[in-house]
Amino acid sequence: MELERQKRPVIKQRATYLCNVKLLLLVLVVLGHSMEQAGMKGSFLYRLIYLFHMPLFAFVSGLHLKTVPSCLRQAKSALTLYLPIQGGIALFVRGQTLTTPYWHLWYLLSLCWWALLCGGCAAVLENRVKKWKAILLVISVAASLGCGLLPVGRFLSLSRTVVLFPYVLLGMLCPVQLQNGPDRRTRRRLLGLSLLGALPVCLVLREAAYSFLYQADGYQRYGMTPSEGIRLRLLCFAAAVGLGLFVLALIPARRFPFTKAGGDTLPVYLLHVCFLPLVNTLWLEPGVGALALFSGALVFLLWELFRWARPPYAIEQVENGIFPLTKARFPFIIMTSTGPGGPQGGIGYAGARSVSGTQYERDENQPDPEPGRDGKEQD
């Protein structure tokens, strides 16, 4: 019996460090949306959050887009989820179309584009030519700066896709070991590098309107000349990288009781907007502290409601391909869950295949992985 157990392959799950990073960013997403609901868009904290949390989310997304097959699977997964949700909204909300994502759904559509772009980059880098990494980064930054000169705007989420793609590409080019967290020496280096972003952070927060940080419109909308817009976007790059390194250096790699909440982030991302009207009904003048408590509580309540009843990475032979998904049995999650070797390290439940009847066992020493990506921001 013990010998048979040893022969079963064990699937490593997402590192605790990455779960902690995702959980912090998810709470910031809900906090930012709550501040919008409370009319606090122009506050210092709101602009500070939007200065780095979207770029850092894009960076984390890029960590899982390493190969052409995984990129294609992730693109299919994001698009399969985006189309029915956005299509349903377009039917019932006036002015909504499939080509203009609703509120927080832009991230799903951008993720589809990023996966396709990263798939192309992965194909280019298959020959392992180091100079191509630098070339691709330069091209992505140049396209990001030049995007503001064109009237692409929010159509198909093209502006955000192009502007944030350099962060995705950075994540794609980073070694897989980053998912386990930096060591002490690397943390000191990251903190030192993050100090370089202090001045750009101050300049951006002084000069940029909060809506500019959405990266959803061109320079002309803000009355900027091309040179002014490119300068401000470069400052945004430097500030986002500095703040992102600061956060990555401070996040602990140890496992906490709440770490698993950073694994199942997609249901919270999709559904938290339904509860934001509570901000204006629970209190008349909410402060930042109350909103932070509300955001954290909402994240954990939704996670507890939709968390997995079975290991997300367990793949076994099931008749007719029907899987018991969650405690609530919400079927839409089937389209974005992942297993070993897929977009986030594995094959999605929707496309799962049994391997000669072998059941993959979970590693109990690691937290559950997330089923999908996160989006953010209302504008």
Protein Blocks (a to p, Z undefined) as FASTA:
>chain_A
ZZmmmmpccdddddfklmmmmmmmmmmmmmmmmmmmnopmmpmklmmmmmmmmmmmmmmm
mmmmmbfklmmmmmmmmmmmmmmmmmmmmmmmghiafklcghjlmmmmmmmmmmmmmmmm
mmmmmnopaklmmmmmmmmmmmmmmmmmpcnljnohlmmmmmmmmmmmmmmmpcfklmno
pafklmmmmmmmmmmmmmmmmmmmmmpcfklmnopacfklnopafklmmmmmmmmmmmmm
mmmmmmmmmpcfbdcfklmmmmmmmlmmmmmmmmmmmmmmmpmbdcfklmmmmmmmmmmm
mmmmmmcfbdfkbccddehhiacfbfnopaklmmmgccehianopacfklgcceehiacd
ddfkbccddfbdcdeddZZ
